[in-house]
Amino acid sequence: MLALVLIAMVLAGLPGIYLARQQARADAITQMELQMQIITQDIEKQFFHLKEVSLALEAAFRSSFNPSLHFKNDQALDQFEDELIPHVKEILHLMRPMSIWLVFNAQHVDGDHTISFFARNQNGLYTRSAEYSISQKDLYHPSMHWWTQAIEKGETWTTPYYWPDWDMNVISFSKAIFVDSLLIGCLGSDFNFDRLSHYLDTIQVFNTGQILLLDDQNNLVYPRNASNQLHQIPQVWLDSTVKNNDKIILTQAEMDGQSSALAFERLKNGWLLVLVVAQDEIFQNVYLLIRALSFVLLGGFGVALFLALYISKYITMPISALLNSFRKATDGDLSIRVDISSNDEMQELGDHFNLMMNSMENSFKKLEIAQKKLTIEKERAQESDQLKSSFLENLSHEIRTPLMAIVGFSELMADPQSSSTERQHFFEHIADNSNKLVRFIEDTLLFSQLEKGQAQVNKENIMAREVLRSLQEKFEKRRKKEKPDLFFRVLNDNCEIQLYTDPKLLERLIGYLLDNAFKFTDSGGVTLICRKTPYHYEISVSDSGIGIPDGKTDLVFKKFYKLAESNDKIYDGAGIGLTNAREIVLLLGGTIELSSTYGEGTTVTVALPLDKQQTVLNND
């Protein structure tokens, strides 16, 4: 009897401790791998965007460059650069990189031939760099590796280097362009490595966690650890990751005086991300679990030994039956039950055993049902992702920018490390871009209705001043948020009038005029004036913006027409705002006039007719 009790305790306790230990270790390693995947995904997004910008530039370049024509002389290459610049600006407008550049091979045509735009703050305000000749550069200097390595390898990623003109450390992706084995030049893009370093510095990776980033030659690019000391990864471990595709290495050798666990992730550009954590930290819960289970096992063993010695001769048969049932349950037979009728504690123990097995069997059945539900939900989620991807692929370029912003800031909000202030900031960006998307869709639908003559006009008696007050509050908030240095005033004290018109169309009409005025004004301000004549109610919107060149004032009312963009300013929009405004005015029976002085500002005046159903209210 005593032997059976001892065997039962060993069989039930040690496998449980071992399995619990293995599962706890696996959970700790999984947590480490998930941390690595999250960091890797964030880094890959930045690297992928850098390469995507260069590929877009390459496509625009290859579609228009002819070596025999454009390498003919210096003037021909200058003319090609002028033709390519609008395509470069379109890439900048859509993709918003920090920089984009194309450097021609000076061996073919002498002279300064480069195209380079950059926005240090990545705020959409791009500056054109001065042109230079590659032959004037020291190609052996580390900052020129983007040229020499791209020509040697076809394309390359540089390790971080300091660029004094921008006062920052940058990483460059460059690609050599060959046409019929002829080297045309190199193109590429940069991003701010200091921002990536700051991001890696702020990541919480365990108390003893250390992050390392190595290039494709296993040279250290970024080190960060608790002591800010430079870490050296032994070459044998790096060789093991390449040979065996290991993701986790548990070292017995000591690093920083303790055994460590290393997680590796290979980036798509060949660089290696390494996470080093002390084993004592990631397996801390494992050690606590083993200690607790060991105490439980030893305590249970002592109690069982005492009881077996004291009452073994009275309950040998019931214990044997119960022990056999335990063994079968341990082997996975959850249907096993015991039948003990001794009218004592053994019967009660048998009854509780049966209750335990009933509970376990029910739990496993529920677990199977939950697993099936999870499988179904996973399939639904995958199907939803496929539909989402299909939908995104069919969006036009006019809604791509706000939609990408919404997705990007939504992902940032999901970061558990974000502060409440950051989340509020992300939410405001999401709301702004959502409103932009809604306004664009509403403008497009209204444009379609107006063009087909299907727009509905629902006239009613309204107070004009109420419409103006609503717009004044809306655009005052916009001014404070986007351009606080501008002034915005509404002069309508002597023009409170009751109109018989469509209030929604009137608000959309004035909104289009104010939106254009704010968009093209960077200094000075915007003024809205209303006045009453014997036959009309007039509304004028004036600004001190960029104005319209002579001969082009009539073109702004044409659908999809947009003024030419300058080198350092990009204006968004689909070119239908003033088109919709003109059609609304005509629908309401009014007129619209535009006057502008290039470089000084623009004034748009709308005149709506008065009729017998309108009453003037004078408060003078």
Secondary structure by P-SEA (a helix, b strand, c coil): caaaaaaaaaaacaaaaaaaaaaaaaaaaaaaaaaaaaaaaaaaaaaaaaaaaaaaaaaaaaaccccccccccaaaaaaaaaaaaaaaaaaaaccccccccccccccccccbbbbbbbbccccccccccbbbbccccccccccaaaaaaaaaccbbbbcccccccccccbbbbbbbbbccccccccccccccaaaaaaaaaaccccccbbbbbbccccccccccccccccccccaaaaaaaaaccccccccccccccccbbbbbbbccccbbbbbbbbccccaaaaaaaaaaaaaaaaaaaaaaaaaaaacccccaaaaaaaaaaaaaaaaccccbbbbbccccaaaaaaaaaaaaaaaaaaaaaaaaaaaaaaaaaaaaaaaaaaaaaaaaaaccccaaaaaaaaaaaaaaaacccccaaaaaaaaaaaaaaaaaaaaaaaaaaaaaaaaaccbbbbbccccaaaaaaaaaaaaaaaaacccccbbbbbccccccccccccaaaaaaaaaaaaaaaaaaccccbbbbbbbccccbbbbbbbbcccccccccccccccccccccccccccccccccaaaaaaaaaaaacbbbbbbbccccbbbbbbbbbbcccbbbbbcc
